[in-house]
Amino acid sequence: MFFYVDESGNTGLNLFDAAQPTLYYGVLGCVKNLDTAAESLLTKLRTRLGVKRLHASELGVGRLAEIAGDIAAFSKKNDVRFFFYKVEKRDHAVILFFDQVFDAGLNEAVAWAHYWTPMRYPLLFKVAFLFDEDLARRAWAARREQNPDRCAVQLIELCDDLLARIPLLPDARSRTLIGDALTWAKANTSEISYGSSNRETTLQISPNLVGFQQVLQGIAMHTDKRGRKARWITVDRQTEFNTAQDEIADIYRKLRGHKTSLGPGMPKADWKTMPETPPVFMPGDESAGLELVDVTLWCAKKLEEGKTLPAELHEMFWSQARRGYSDEVSFRGLEKRWSFLADLPLPEGAKREEIERLIDEFDQRRLNSMAKL
């Protein structure tokens, strides 16, 4: 299969641009090479509109509606599928804080079960309850800090301010667990290793790279489901993150064939179908597939933001999205999964094998019920 990847809402390492709080990735997948199969269609559409390239933000709703029917007909005929991924940037900053400071392998005050079992989710939500916008900004600034001494000072001050909010938590047990973890972290900042060692490390924890991991995992899941391989992955070229995206893809490629258990009651990380082909980075005006995904991603973002689109664009969008998937990195997404997991009957005294069987059932149910666009 051939895949074409574009993104929207990119603010680089600035996670707190009020105008763009969410990073979006859109992916088109097709058994045909859209760069050749769609080129004659796009040549006709460009000529009709009098443009050199179909760029949704420049064309706007009215002009896109003029060509939506042609794209919809092509998509249905060629089984073009759209996949949509999101990273809520503020949530990402808080999740990163939790993953580092409450890691049971680093923080001696955090019990193993509170990090490596589903108990991590209610603990994460309660930690997140302590954060406001300013604290989230500071958590991300400290996570990006490359000077260990400055990072230690920032982490201590952040932990102090979070500790001052502990009384806001409604139950004594949470106040004890979180209070102890934050107290240990501020006293042992060198053990937490909260900052980044260099700019490349910072890029790897950016929303862009986290979202790109979703893209690769989605491609692996889709090709596995259809019994096919990813022959080509075309990614829109840009200067800041392409190198880091290529490095992530290489790491996933080396993990291919492996399966990792995250702990009892947790989903398994299955790398067996990760794409073998490396991504190819191309300018958007040199790929018909990237032109098409730009249009669909623009529509998806408008719908996500509650904007109204004409019927022609709805039909075009659904012609690709009806058999696609969506997923997100956010507290909303985690809560959805956690509430689903909480509904599973975990019998008292269940053995590890029973818990793993139940989590396999949960994971399959999650995949089957993943929000379809």
Secondary structure per residue as TSV (DSSP state, phi and psi in degrees):
chain	resnum	aa	ss	phi	psi
A	1	M	-	360.0	158.1
A	2	F	E	-113.9	136.1
A	3	F	E	-128.1	145.8
A	4	Y	E	-131.8	125.1
A	5	V	E	-120.5	128.8
A	6	D	E	-134.7	160.6
A	7	E	E	-133.5	160.1
A	8	S	E	-145.4	152.2
A	9	G	S	81.4	21.8
A	10	N	-	-76.3	116.4
A	11	T	-	-118.6	21.5
A	12	G	T	63.5	-132.7
A	13	L	T	-89.9	5.6
A	14	N	-	-89.9	102.5
A	15	L	T	-85.8	-5.7
A	16	F	T	-122.0	37.3
A	17	D	-	-77.4	111.8
A	18	A	T	-60.4	-27.3
A	19	A	T	-77.1	-19.9
A	20	Q	-	-139.4	73.7
A	21	P	-	-76.1	-10.6
A	22	T	E	-127.4	137.0
A	23	L	E	-97.8	132.4
A	24	Y	E	-117.3	140.2
A	25	Y	E	-119.0	133.9
A	26	G	E	-118.4	140.7
A	27	V	E	-132.9	130.5
A	28	L	E	-105.0	134.3
A	29	G	E	-123.5	141.3
A	30	C	E	-156.3	149.7
A	31	V	S	-74.7	-14.2
A	32	K	S	-102.9	155.2
A	33	N	-	-77.2	105.4
A	34	L	H	-66.5	-23.0
A	35	D	H	-63.5	-26.4
A	36	T	H	-104.8	-42.6
A	37	A	H	-66.8	-31.5
A	38	A	T	-100.7	-5.2
A	39	E	H	-63.1	-41.6
A	40	S	H	-64.9	-39.4
A	41	L	H	-62.1	-48.8
A	42	L	H	-67.1	-33.2
A	43	T	H	-59.9	-43.7
A	44	K	H	-64.0	-42.8
A	45	L	H	-70.3	-38.4
A	46	R	H	-62.0	-42.5
A	47	T	H	-63.3	-41.9
A	48	R	H	-60.6	-39.6
A	49	L	H	-90.6	-11.8
A	50	G	T	71.8	38.3
A	51	V	-	-127.6	160.6
A	52	K	S	-86.4	-21.3
A	53	R	S	-153.0	144.2
A	54	L	-	-81.0	107.2
A	55	H	-	-123.1	111.9
A	56	A	H	-57.9	-42.4
A	57	S	H	-66.7	-24.6
A	58	E	H	-85.5	-35.4
A	59	L	H	-76.8	-39.3
A	60	G	H	77.4	176.3
A	61	V	H	-61.1	-49.2
A	62	G	H	-60.0	-48.3
A	63	R	H	-74.3	-33.8
A	64	L	H	-64.4	-36.4
A	65	A	H	-61.2	-28.5
A	66	E	H	-66.3	-27.5
A	67	I	H	-112.3	-0.1
A	68	A	H	-60.7	-39.6
A	69	G	H	-62.4	-39.7
A	70	D	H	-64.3	-42.9
A	71	I	H	-67.1	-39.7
A	72	A	H	-62.1	-44.7
A	73	A	H	-62.6	-42.6
A	74	F	H	-63.4	-42.8
A	75	S	H	-64.9	-41.5
A	76	K	H	-66.2	-43.1
A	77	K	H	-64.1	-36.6
A	78	N	H	-105.3	7.8
A	79	D	T	52.8	52.4
A	80	V	-	-80.4	129.7
A	81	R	E	-120.2	141.9
A	82	F	E	-113.5	136.4
A	83	F	E	-125.1	139.8
A	84	F	E	-130.5	126.3
A	85	Y	E	-130.4	145.4
A	86	K	E	-132.9	148.3
A	87	V	E	-130.4	115.9
A	88	E	E	-78.6	114.5
A	89	K	H	-66.1	-42.1
A	90	R	H	-64.8	-44.2
A	91	D	H	-58.8	-40.0
A	92	H	H	-59.4	-41.0
A	93	A	H	-62.0	-40.8
A	94	V	H	-73.1	-39.7
A	95	I	H	-62.0	-40.7
A	96	L	H	-60.6	-41.5
A	97	F	H	-59.5	-48.3
A	98	F	H	-61.4	-46.8
A	99	D	H	-61.3	-29.3
A	100	Q	H	-91.1	-47.7
A	101	V	H	-76.8	-30.4
A	102	F	T	-103.3	14.0
A	103	D	-	-66.1	118.5
A	104	A	T	-64.6	-20.1
A	105	G	T	-78.5	-14.6
A	106	L	T	-110.4	-42.4
A	107	N	-	-98.4	111.3
A	108	E	T	-69.0	-14.1
A	109	A	T	-87.0	-5.3
A	110	V	S	-103.4	122.3
A	111	A	-	-68.9	147.7
A	112	W	T	-53.5	-43.8
A	113	A	H	-65.8	-25.0
A	114	H	H	-80.4	-5.9
A	115	Y	H	-120.5	-32.8
A	116	W	H	-108.4	16.5
A	117	T	S	-134.4	174.3
A	118	P	T	-58.7	-9.4
A	119	M	T	-64.2	-18.0
A	120	R	H	-62.4	-30.7
A	121	Y	H	-70.2	-50.4
A	122	P	H	-61.8	-33.1
A	123	L	H	-66.4	-42.8
A	124	L	H	-59.8	-45.4
A	125	F	H	-62.5	-35.9
A	126	K	H	-74.0	-36.3
A	127	V	H	-63.5	-43.4
A	128	A	H	-62.0	-30.6
A	129	F	H	-60.1	-26.3
A	130	L	T	-78.1	-16.7
A	131	F	-	-88.1	138.7
A	132	D	-	-114.0	-174.3
A	133	E	H	-60.0	-43.6
A	134	D	H	-64.5	-43.1
A	135	L	H	-66.8	-36.2
A	136	A	H	-64.8	-41.8
A	137	R	H	-60.1	-44.5
A	138	R	H	-67.8	-35.9
A	139	A	H	-62.7	-41.1
A	140	W	H	-71.0	-39.3
A	141	A	H	-62.2	-42.2
A	142	A	H	-68.5	-35.3
A	143	R	H	-66.0	-30.1
A	144	R	H	-84.4	-15.8
A	145	E	-	-64.3	128.5
A	146	Q	-	-96.9	-12.0
A	147	N	-	-92.2	115.5
A	148	P	H	-58.3	-38.7
A	149	D	H	-67.7	-44.7
A	150	R	H	-65.1	-38.6
A	151	C	H	-63.2	-41.0
A	152	A	H	-60.9	-43.4
A	153	V	H	-62.8	-44.4
A	154	Q	H	-64.5	-39.9
A	155	L	H	-67.8	-40.6
A	156	I	H	-61.4	-47.3
A	157	E	H	-62.9	-38.8
A	158	L	H	-65.4	-45.0
A	159	C	H	-62.3	-39.9
A	160	D	H	-59.0	-45.6
A	161	D	H	-69.6	-34.3
A	162	L	H	-69.5	-39.2
A	163	L	H	-61.5	-34.6
A	164	A	H	-65.6	-20.0
A	165	R	T	-95.7	-3.6
A	166	I	G	-52.3	-39.7
A	167	P	G	-59.3	-16.2
A	168	L	G	-70.4	-21.5
A	169	L	S	-70.1	139.0
A	170	P	S	-78.4	-17.3
A	171	D	S	-125.7	147.8
A	172	A	H	-64.4	-37.7
A	173	R	H	-62.5	-43.9
A	174	S	H	-64.8	-40.2
A	175	R	H	-60.5	-38.2
A	176	T	H	-71.0	-49.3
A	177	L	H	-60.0	-50.1
A	178	I	H	-73.3	-39.2
A	179	G	H	-61.3	-44.2
A	180	D	H	-64.0	-41.2
A	181	A	H	-65.5	-43.4
A	182	L	H	-68.1	-38.4
A	183	T	H	-63.8	-42.6
A	184	W	H	-66.2	-41.1
A	185	A	H	-61.9	-43.8
A	186	K	H	-69.3	-24.1
A	187	A	H	-88.8	-10.4
A	188	N	-	-138.6	52.9
A	189	T	H	-61.8	-31.4
A	190	S	H	-67.4	-28.9
A	191	E	H	-75.3	-30.5
A	192	I	H	-75.1	-32.3
A	193	S	-	49.9	59.3
A	194	Y	-	-77.6	-31.9
A	195	G	S	-80.3	-178.1
A	196	S	-	-101.4	145.0
A	197	S	S	-80.7	-27.8
A	198	N	S	-162.3	177.4
A	199	R	H	-63.5	-36.8
A	200	E	H	-62.4	-38.7
A	201	T	H	-64.4	-39.7
A	202	T	H	-63.5	-41.4
A	203	L	H	-59.6	-35.9
A	204	Q	H	-67.4	-21.6
A	205	I	T	-104.4	10.9
A	206	S	S	-74.4	157.7
A	207	P	H	-56.6	-33.7
A	208	N	H	-60.3	-42.0
A	209	L	H	-78.1	-35.0
A	210	V	H	-64.6	-42.6
A	211	G	H	-64.6	-37.0
A	212	F	H	-67.6	-31.1
A	213	Q	H	-63.9	-39.1
A	214	Q	H	-59.0	-41.3
A	215	V	H	-60.2	-48.6
A	216	L	H	-64.5	-41.0
A	217	Q	H	-65.8	-37.8
A	218	G	H	-65.5	-41.0
A	219	I	H	-62.2	-43.1
A	220	A	H	-61.7	-44.2
A	221	M	H	-64.7	-41.9
A	222	H	H	-70.7	-43.8
A	223	T	H	-65.7	-36.6
A	224	D	H	-64.6	-44.1
A	225	K	H	-62.4	-35.9
A	226	R	H	-94.4	0.3
A	227	G	T	66.8	35.1
A	228	R	-	-126.2	177.0
A	229	K	-	-119.7	153.9
A	230	A	-	-81.4	109.1
A	231	R	-	-84.6	-29.6
A	232	W	E	-154.7	133.3
A	233	I	E	-125.8	108.8
A	234	T	E	-100.2	126.0
A	235	V	E	-118.6	137.5
A	236	D	E	-60.3	129.7
A	237	R	-	-76.7	132.6
A	238	Q	-	-152.3	159.3
A	239	T	T	-78.4	-33.3
A	240	E	T	-81.0	-39.2
A	241	F	T	-116.5	-7.0
A	242	N	H	-60.0	-41.7
A	243	T	H	-61.9	-43.7
A	244	A	H	-67.0	-36.6
A	245	Q	H	-62.4	-41.5
A	246	D	H	-63.8	-38.4
A	247	E	H	-66.9	-41.8
A	248	I	H	-62.4	-44.0
A	249	A	H	-60.6	-37.7
A	250	D	H	-67.1	-39.9
A	251	I	H	-62.2	-46.4
A	252	Y	H	-63.6	-37.6
A	253	R	H	-63.3	-38.6
A	254	K	H	-71.7	-23.7
A	255	L	H	-82.4	-8.6
A	256	R	T	-51.9	132.4
A	257	G	T	94.8	-10.0
A	258	H	-	-98.0	156.8
A	259	K	E	-135.9	134.1
A	260	T	E	-124.0	133.1
A	261	S	E	-89.5	127.7
A	262	L	-	-88.0	-3.5
A	263	G	S	129.0	161.7
A	264	P	T	-62.0	134.1
A	265	G	T	82.0	1.8
A	266	M	S	-112.0	152.6
A	267	P	-	-62.6	153.2
A	268	K	E	-86.6	142.7
A	269	A	E	-89.5	111.7
A	270	D	E	-112.7	113.5
A	271	W	-	-104.1	11.5
A	272	K	T	-64.3	-26.9
A	273	T	T	-112.9	21.1
A	274	M	-	-59.0	143.0
A	275	P	-	-58.2	135.8
A	276	E	-	-85.2	-27.2
A	277	T	S	-80.7	133.8
A	278	P	-	-74.6	153.6
A	279	P	E	-67.7	148.6
A	280	V	E	-112.9	127.7
A	281	F	E	-100.9	122.1
A	282	M	E	-133.7	149.8
A	283	P	-	-63.9	145.8
A	284	G	G	-61.3	-25.5
A	285	D	G	-88.2	7.3
A	286	E	G	-115.9	10.3
A	287	S	-	-140.1	120.2
A	288	A	H	-64.1	-36.1
A	289	G	H	-62.9	-39.7
A	290	L	H	-69.2	-33.1
A	291	E	H	-62.1	-44.2
A	292	L	H	-66.6	-44.0
A	293	V	H	-68.9	-29.4
A	294	D	H	-59.6	-43.3
A	295	V	H	-66.6	-45.9
A	296	T	H	-68.4	-40.9
A	297	L	H	-63.2	-38.9
A	298	W	H	-60.1	-43.8
A	299	C	H	-65.0	-42.9
A	300	A	H	-60.6	-42.2
A	301	K	H	-64.5	-42.2
A	302	K	H	-60.7	-44.8
A	303	L	H	-64.8	-40.2
A	304	E	H	-62.5	-33.9
A	305	E	T	-86.2	5.0
A	306	G	T	80.5	17.9
A	307	K	-	-80.6	154.5
A	308	T	-	-91.8	131.5
A	309	L	-	-118.6	148.4
A	310	P	-	-67.5	162.9
A	311	A	H	-58.2	-35.6
A	312	E	H	-61.1	-41.0
A	313	L	H	-75.0	-32.9
A	314	H	H	-60.4	-46.8
A	315	E	H	-63.0	-42.7
A	316	M	H	-61.6	-46.2
A	317	F	H	-59.2	-49.8
A	318	W	H	-70.3	-22.6
A	319	S	H	-61.9	-26.6
A	320	Q	H	-102.2	-33.5
A	321	A	H	-88.9	-13.7
A	322	R	T	-62.0	-25.8
A	323	R	T	-119.6	26.0
A	324	G	-	-100.5	-173.4
A	325	Y	-	-130.2	160.6
A	326	S	E	-135.0	152.5
A	327	D	E	-155.8	165.0
A	328	E	E	-153.2	151.8
A	329	V	E	-103.1	105.5
A	330	S	S	-169.4	166.1
A	331	F	H	-68.1	-32.0
A	332	R	H	-63.1	-44.8
A	333	G	H	-64.9	-42.6
A	334	L	H	-65.3	-40.1
A	335	E	H	-63.6	-39.7
A	336	K	H	-60.1	-44.4
A	337	R	H	-70.7	-38.7
A	338	W	H	-65.7	-42.4
A	339	S	H	-64.9	-34.6
A	340	F	H	-64.4	-45.3
A	341	L	H	-64.9	-37.6
A	342	A	H	-65.0	-23.7
A	343	D	T	-76.0	-16.4
A	344	L	S	-71.5	135.8
A	345	P	-	-76.1	107.4
A	346	L	-	-100.5	102.4
A	347	P	-	-65.5	149.6
A	348	E	T	-61.6	137.5
A	349	G	T	70.5	19.0
A	350	A	-	-61.0	138.2
A	351	K	-	-75.7	161.4
A	352	R	H	-53.8	-41.7
A	353	E	H	-61.4	-37.9
A	354	E	H	-68.3	-41.3
A	355	I	H	-63.0	-42.6
A	356	E	H	-65.8	-36.7
A	357	R	H	-63.1	-41.8
A	358	L	H	-67.4	-37.9
A	359	I	H	-70.4	-32.6
A	360	D	H	-62.1	-40.4
A	361	E	H	-64.3	-42.9
A	362	F	H	-60.6	-45.2
A	363	D	H	-64.6	-38.9
A	364	Q	H	-67.4	-41.1
A	365	R	H	-63.7	-37.6
A	366	R	H	-64.2	-44.3
A	367	L	H	-64.4	-40.2
A	368	N	H	-67.7	-30.2
A	369	S	H	-102.8	7.2
A	370	M	S	-53.0	132.5
A	371	A	-	-52.1	118.1
A	372	K	-	-87.9	138.6
A	373	L	-	-73.2	360.0
